[in-house]
Amino acid sequence: MAKGTVVQKILKNHIVQGKSKTGSPVSIKIDQTLTQDATGTMAYLELEAIGVERVKTELSVSYVDHNMMQNGPENRNDHLYLQTVAQAKGIHFSRPGNGICHQVHLERFGVPGKTLLGSDSHTTTNGGIGMLAIGAGGLDVALAMAGKPFRVNYPQIVGVNLKGKLPPWISAKDVILKMLQILTTKGNVGKIVEYYGEGLDSLSVPERATITNMGAELGVTTSIFPSDGITKKFLKAQGRESQWTRLVKSKNAEYDQNIEIDLSSLVPLAACPSSPDNIKEIRELAGTPADQVIIGSCTNGSYTDLMLVAAMLKGRIVNENVSLSIAPGSRQVLEMLGRNGALADMVASGARILESGCGPCIGQGMSPADGTVTLRTFNRNFAGRTGTRNDQAYLVSPAVAAATAITGKITDPATLGIAPPEVRPPRHFLVNDDMIIPPSSGTVEIIRKPTIGNPPENSDLPENIDGVVVIKTGDKITTDHIMPAGIYLKYRSNIPEYSKCVFECFNEKGKIPFNQRALEIKNSGRHAVIVAGESYGQGSSREHAAICPMFLGVKAVIAKSIERIHMANLVNFGIVPLFFTDGSDYEKFTEGDSINIREIRKNLRPGGTLTAELLKSDGATSEVKLSNKLSDEDVKVILAGGSLNTVE
């Protein structure tokens, strides 16, 4: 087990139950929480269902950054609910336009050494400031706001020794893309990545946050940097120096796994379609025509990122065949760019300035044309996430993105023949918290418009699962595959409506849609079962990927492997996550097969095995052994039909 690490030091101060043994379940105290509007509405409805009058955390913040477009009343209805429930429950509310939750929290609220639980997988961003920042489903965040500890397995700690210094034109984005090349997006459940070494000295907090942000794509619990002198400088520039605490690893620290990266040897990289770990060097891709470039998001929307882009664009015009859009990560960044002239330089170049929000990163606008290449400085390029089917999305650094916008083809910025702009973090950021509404001390009426629903109820786990395989998926199925974002996100408060979209990407012409097949099984008195391959539930923390299948009658997911957040969400809503003990058994299953798990209530035990009977359409039968990775508490929750049924 790792010793003397930053992660260990934080966990030691926050574990309230369990042993510090790798893989063992522990419960940790949560100091801060954050939500965003795409997940927050359900989280606060769940908080109300729990019956909490005021949150029990040191700080909780509700952000509006995802569903900014108001085509129809649904999004604004949610914003009104979020604002009033925040004021009523003791939560700070960051208004639409104030910026993306991860960046604003880093700028204005993150505290080294504290724990942060957020209803968004990229909550890990705040690991860049020395927080133990973990993404989770909305119900877990609601429970944390209610004062309940967060359950997680004690992690394996991966130590990454950063050596050397980044060369010109190489950025933090290239560091995390290199990590994805090494570790890939699967097989890292239960791990936390901790960065250390001499290379830290050249990485600012926003650069560190880029690395921890996209660390979510590794599938690890979180990533973290120490809190050192550079952290102190950042907090001082934000007017928050008093919140700084020195937190570094011990000299004799040991890690469960060790990786070394020589920053000076890195080259410009890209994540190619359609996975963040499909890594190639820019020189391999150079010359590929690009139709669209988008710069910004919570990964690369910082002040220094966009100052670099502005300097590269100054005095130049975006290539006539390229659409360039820029989305600053926060209002602070946007206002500073506006005041120092950098925004004017970008506008003069032909760039289209988007509001400070998630926007195109989650498929909310700016979809690319059919059959064209889009370069984005975002964190995910899952197929169809842009809003265009069969898209070709590449993830790159701001420098590569800007160079490509200028030339019209994928370009290594070193080949532009210009000197790398020198951009330094400001000594003082422009601090203006007027767009953050503090909680009220008085009585507040919570506004609920007609589109605001309630968390769906679930019944106890049945004595037997009389199952039908409603769908069989392949490997690396993301929560975007399960519950699409984009134009569908406005239905997140209306579970019956949003449930119509489950596995929408797999609906084929002439075939009954998934939601109808699942409901037919449910209405017949049987149970829908999902069968999946490796790394099921990658990506977003959106708990709707469990809530909506539960609403449709899904009782179990059987997979080769399931990602951490999604597995926790399945448990929270009473769906049994099971695993093939023999991976080859996956091949035996076909959509429409019957699978029966007798006496599952009696036989479901932590870490135990179950025997399932598989009945094929031709009448052939066979037995399949299934295992689980559940704790005692997980089993209790599943038997009760979900966490909301167990809260006291």
N, C-alpha and C positions, 0 to 999 in steps of 0.2 A: 504494500500500500504506500502511496505517496506520503512524504513527510515534509513538514516545514514550508509548505507552499502557501501562496496567497489564498487559494481556495480553501485550504484546510483551516487557515486562521479565521476566515469569515464563518465557515460552517461551525467551528468550535464555539463561537459566540452566539450561534443561532439555533443549534439543534435543541429541541425540547423533548424529543423522544427518539429512541433508537440508538444503535451503536455505530461508531465511526469505522465501519468495516465495508470494504468495497462490495457493492451489490446488495447490501442490506438496506431495507426500507428505513428511512429516517423522516421525521417531521421537523420542519424548520419554521422559525418565526419570520414573518414577512413584515418589513418596515414600511415599504412603499408599494403602491399599486398604480398601474395606469391602464386605461382602456381607450379604445378608439371607437368611432361611431358604428362601424360595420359589425363589431362584436359587442360593443358596450351596451347597446339597447337591451339585448337579452341578458347581459350580465347584471344590469340594474333591476330588470324585472325579476331575476332570480334573487337578487339581494332583498327586494321587497317581499318575495315569497318566503324568504328565510325569516323575515320579521324583524330586521335590524333597523333601529331608529337612527343611529349615527355610526359611521364607520369607526373601527377600533384601531386602524393603522396610524402610524406617525404622519403619513401624508398619502392622499389618494388624489389622482388627477384624471379627469375625463376630457379627452381630446376629440375634436371633430376635424377629420382630415381625409377620410376615405370617400364618403358619398357627398361630394360637394355640388355636383350637378343636380339641379332641381327640376327634372322633367317629370311633372306630376307632383302631388303633395307629399309623397311618402318620406322623402329625405328630410324635408323641413319639419314634418311632423315629428320625426325622430329627434331632430336637433332641439326642438322645444321641450320634448320629454327629458332629454339628457341634461339640458341646462337646469330645469326646475328640480329634477330628482337629485342632481348634484348639490344644488343649494340646500335642499331639504336634508340631505344625508351627511353633510360635512365634507363635501368633495370639491376641490378646485375644478373650474370649468374653463378649458381653453377654447375660445370661440373659433368658428370657421374663419379661415384666413390667417390664423396665428401661426400655423405651421404644422409640420408632421410630428406626431407624438414623440418619436424616438429622438429626433434632433432637438425639439424644444425641451424635452425632459433632460437631455444632456446639458443643454445650455443653462436651464433655469432651476432644475430640481435635483439632479443626480448628486449623490453624496458617496464618496469612497467608503468602502467597508460596510455599506448597508445592503440589505436585500431588497430586490425589486421584482415583483411579479406582474406581468402584463398580459392582457388578452390579445396578444399579437406575437407571432413567432420572432419578430425582429426586435423585441424588447432587449435582446442580447446586445444591442447597440451600446447600452450604458455600461457594459463591461469595459468599454474604452476609458471610463473614468474610475475604474477600480470598484465597481459594484458587482455583486453576484446577481445578475439580471437574467431572469428566466421567463420565457414565453409559456403560456398555458391557456387552457380553455376558459371561457368566460365564467363558468360555474366555479372553477377553482379560484379565480380572482374574486368572485363574489364571496366565497367562503373566507378568503384571506381578509377582505374588508370587514367581514363579520367577526374577525378575531381568531379564526381557526388557522392552525399551522398548515403549511403546504407539504404534502407527502411526495417524496422522490427517493430514488435509490441512491445511496452514498456512491459518489462517482469514481470511476477511474480518471486519473488526472494526466493529461497529455502535456508534457512540457515542450515548448517550442523555443529553441535558442536562436534568437535573431542576431546574426553577426554582420559586421560591415555597415555600409551606408547605401541608401538607394542612389543609383546613378541618375543623371539628368534624364528627364522624360519618363522615368519609371515611378510608379505611385503605389500607395497602399492597396489599391485595387489589384495590382499585379501580385502583391503578397498573398492576398486571400485566394486569388485564382490559382496560385501555386499550391496553396494548402488543399484546395479542392482537387487538384491534379494528384496530390499525394494520397489523401484520405478518401476521396470520392464522396458521394452523397449518401452512401449507405454503409451499414456495418459499424456505426459509431454511437449507437444508442447507449446511454449510460456513461458517456465520457464528458469531461469538461476540458477545454483547451486553455492553457495558461502560457502567456508569452513572457519572455525574459531575455536578458542578454544585452550586450553593448549596443546592438542595433536600435534599442528603444530610444536612445538619446536623440536620434534624428527623426522620430515620429511624434507629431503633435497629437493632441487629444482627438481632434476630428479625424486624423488619419487612423489612429488606433480604433476609433469608433467605426470607420469603414470596414476594418478587418473583423471586428466582433459582430457587426451587423450581419455581414454576409456569412459569418460563421454558422448562422442558422442553417445554411444550405448543407453544411457538413452532417447535419442530423445529430449533433451533440447537444447536451443539455444547455450549455452556454459556453462563452469564451470570455477571458478576462485579461486585462493588463494590470500591472501594479499601479499604485498611486504614488507618484514620485514628484520630483521638482517640476517636471513638465506639466503634470496634473495641477500642481499648485499655481503655475503661471496661468493656465487656462481659467481656473476658478477665480483668480485675482482679476483677470481681464473681464470676467462676467460679474464682478463685484461680489463674489461669494468666497473670498479667500478664507473666511472664518470657518467654512465647512470642510476645509481640506484636512485630511489625516494621512500621514505617511503610512503606507502599507505595501511592503515588499516581501519577497520570499526570504527565508533564512539562508545563510551561506551554505548550509549542509542539506538544503532541500533535495528531496528525491522524488522522481516522477514514475508513474506506472509505465509510461511510454515516452520515448524521447525522439524529437525531430529537430534537425538543424537546418536553418535556411540562411544562406549567405546573400544578404540583400544586394551586395555589389555585383552579384552574378545574374540577377534577374533581368529578363527581357520583357517587352510588351506582350501581354497575353490576351486571349479572348475566350469566353465560354461560348461555344458554338451551339446551334440549334440541336436538340431542344432540351438541354440539361445543363445546369451550372457546372457540372464536372466534365463536360465535353471540351477539354482545354486544348487549344492550339496556339502556337506563336503567331503574332501578327504578320511576321514575314512570310508565313505560309499562306496567309489570306490576302496579302497585299495585292491591290489591283481589282478586287471584287467590287463591282458597282454597288453603291448604296443609294436607296431611295429616301430613307428617313434616318434622322439622328435625333435622339432625345437625351438631354443631359439634366441631371438632378436626382431627385428622390431622397429617401432617408439614407441611402448608401453614399451618394456623392453629390449632395446638395449643400455642402458647407460653404462658408465664406471663402476659404482658400481654394477650394475646388473651382468655384465660379469666377474668382479673380483670375485664376490661371486661364480659364476659357475666354474670359473677356479680353485678356492681354493677347491671346492668340488670334482672336477675331478682329481686334482693333485695326481699322483701316482696310479690312478685307470684306469681300462679299461672299456669302454662302453660295456654293456651287448651284447653278441653275437647275440641276436635276435632283437637288436634295431639299427636303423639308426639315428644318432645324427648329426644335422647341427646347426651351429651358425652364425647368421647374425648381426654383430655390427651395431649400428644405425648411426654411422658417421665415417668418415676417422680419425677424432681426436681420437675417442675411439679405433679404430683398430690399429692406430700407437702407442698409449700409451700401449696397450696390447702387441704389438710386442716388444716394447723397454724394458718393465719390466719383460718379461719372461712368463707372463700369457698366451699369445697366444701359446707358445711352450707347456705349460702344457695341454692346450685343444687339440692341435694337437696330442700330445703323447697319449692322452686318446682314440683317435680314432675319435674325432669330425671332421666333414667336415666343413671347414670355407667358408662361402659364402661372396659375396661382400656386401658392405654397401649400401643396397637398399631394396626396398619393396619385391621383389622376391616372395617367397612362400606365403606371406600374401595375395597376390592378385591372387594367382593361377599361378604365373609365375615360374613353375618348382617345384620340390620336392613334387609332388603329392604322396599321400600315396597309398599303395596297396589296392586292393578291399577287403572289409570286415575286415579291420584292424583298430586299434585305433591309432590315432595320437594326441600327446600332443603338444600344441603350446603356447608360451607366447604372442600371438598376441591379437588383439582386437575383431575379428569377427570369428564366426564359422558357418556362414550361410551354408545351405545344398549345396554341390557342389562347394563351394568357393575354396576348395583346388585343384580343377581340377579333382577330382574323384567323380563320381556320388555315391550317397548313402554313403558318407563318415561319419566317426565317429570322429569328431574333438572336442577336449576338450581344453579349455583355462585355463591356470594355471600360477602360479608364477614361476620365474626362479629357486627357490629352489626346488619346487616340480618337475619341469621338469628335473633338473639335477639328483635328487634322482631317478626318474623313469628311466632315461638313464642308471644309474648304475645298477639298480636291474632288469630291464626288465619288470616291472609291476608298475602300479600307486602306488606311495609310499609317505607317509608323511615323510619329511626329518628328523623329530624328532625321527623316528624309526631306523635311520641308525646307531645310536650308536656313532656318531662323534660330536664334539663340533661345534656349529655354527661359521663359519668363521667371524672374525671381519673385516669389510670393511668400511673404512671411505672415504668420498669425498676428492679428492686431494686438496692440498693448491694452486696448480697451474696446470692448464690444459696445455697441449701442444697446443699452438696456432700457426696455420699455415694456412693462408687464400689464399695461392697461387693457389688453385683450384677454387677460386671465381673470375670471370672476371668482372671488373667494366665496366659500360657503357662507350661508346666512345663519345668523344666530337666532332668528325668529321663525315663525311659522311660514312655510312656503306651500302654495298650492301646486301640486304636481300635475302638469298638463298632459293629458292622454287623448290624442286625436284618434279617429276611428281606425286608423291603420296599425295602431299599437295593440298587439295581442298579449298573450300570456304564455309562459313556458308550458309546453305540453306535458301532460301527466303520463306516467308509465306504471304498469302493474308489476307485481312481483314476478320474479323468474318462475316460469312454469315447472311442474314436476318433471316433465319430459319435453325435449325439443323435437317436435314432429316437423322436420324442416324440408324446405325445397330450395335448391340452389337457384337463386333469383338472377345471379350474374356471376361469371367467372372472369376475373381480370388478370392481366399480366403483372410484370414487375414495375416498381417505381410509380405506382398510382398516387397522384397527388390529391390534396384536398380540393384543388381546382378541378380535377377530373370529377370528384365526388359531388362537390357543390360549386358550380361556376360562379365567378365574381362578375365583374363588368356590369352590364345592364341589369343583371338579376339581383344584385346586392340590395336594391331598394326594397326587396321583399323580406329582408332578414327579420323583421318584426312580425311577419305574418307566416307562421310555420306551414299551415295548410297550402298557401300559395307557393312558398319557396320550395316545398317538398316536390312540387311538380317538376323541378329542375334537376333532381338527383340523377347523376350519371347521364345528364342530357347529351354529353359528347359521344356517348355510345349508342344513342338512339338511331336506328337505321330506318330508312324509308321502307314502309311496308311491314315494319315490326312494331309490336305493341311497346310503347315507351316503358322504361324501367318503373316509373312510379305506378303505372297502372298494373303492371305484372305483380309488383309487391303488394299492392292493395287487394288484388284478386286472391293472392295467397292468404293475406290477413283475414279477409272476409270469409274465406273458406274454413277458418278455424285452425289453419296451420301456421308455420313460422318461416319467414324468409331468412335465408342464410347467404352471406357473401363469401365467395372463395377467391383468394388473391395470392399473388406471388410474393417476391421480395419487396421490402421497404414500402409496405402499404401505408398510405396516409402521410406521405412526405409533404413538406411545404407549410402552408399557412396553419395557424392555430385554430382556425374557425371551427367552433364546436358544432356549428350547423351540419358539418359533415358526419356528426353522430346523431344530433337531434332529429334531423329530417329522416334519415333511415329508420330511427327508432319510431317516429311518428307513422311511418309506412309499414311497421310491423317486423323490421329486421331484429332478430334475437341473438345472432351470433355472426362473427367474422372469423373465418378460418384462413390463415395465411402462413407463408413461409417466415415472414418477419413483419412487424408493425412498428412504425416510428413512435417515439415516446409520447409526444403531445396527443396524437390521435388515439393512442391506446388509453391514455388517461381519460380522454373525452368519451370513449366507448364505455369505459367503466362508469363514469359519472352519470351516464344516461341508460345504464342497465343492459348494455349489449355485451355479450361474453366474447372477449378476444381469445382465440385459441390458435394453436400452432401445430403444424404437421411434425410429428416426431421423426418421420421419414419423409424427406422432401419430395421423393419420387411419387408419393401418394397424391400429390397435387395433380399429376397427369391423369389420374383415374376419374376426375370430376368433369362433368359436363353440365352446362346450364339446363335446368329442368330436372336433374337428378333429385331423388329423395335422400335425405340424410336424417337418421334418427339417433338422438342421444338420450338414452333412457336414464331415468332417475338422476338427472343432472343436479337437481337441488341437493340431493343426498350425497352425491359423489364429487361435487366441485370442492376441491381442497387446494390451498396454496401450493403451487409447484407440482401438483399431482397430474395424473393422466386420466383420460377418459376413453372409452371405446365407443366409436360411432359405427352405425350400420349404414352402408352406402347401398342404395337400391337403384340400379340402372333402369332405363326405360324398357330394355329387353327382358327385364325380370332377373338379371344377374345380381347377386349380392356379394358384398365383401365387407370386411371389418377394417376400420382405419383408426389408428391410435393418435390421440390428440393430447397435447400438453398445454400448460398455462404458465404465465409468469406473474401470477397474482399474489398479493399479500393478504394477510388475514382481513385487513380493512377493506381491500378491494372485493373480496368474496362477500363480505357483509353488505357492501353497497350493491353489488349485482343481484344478490338474493332479494334485496328490498326493491329492486327496480330502478335504482339510481340514487345519487347523493341527496337530491331534494327530499327523498322519502326517509332519509336517515338523520337529517339535521334536527338537533334537539334545542 
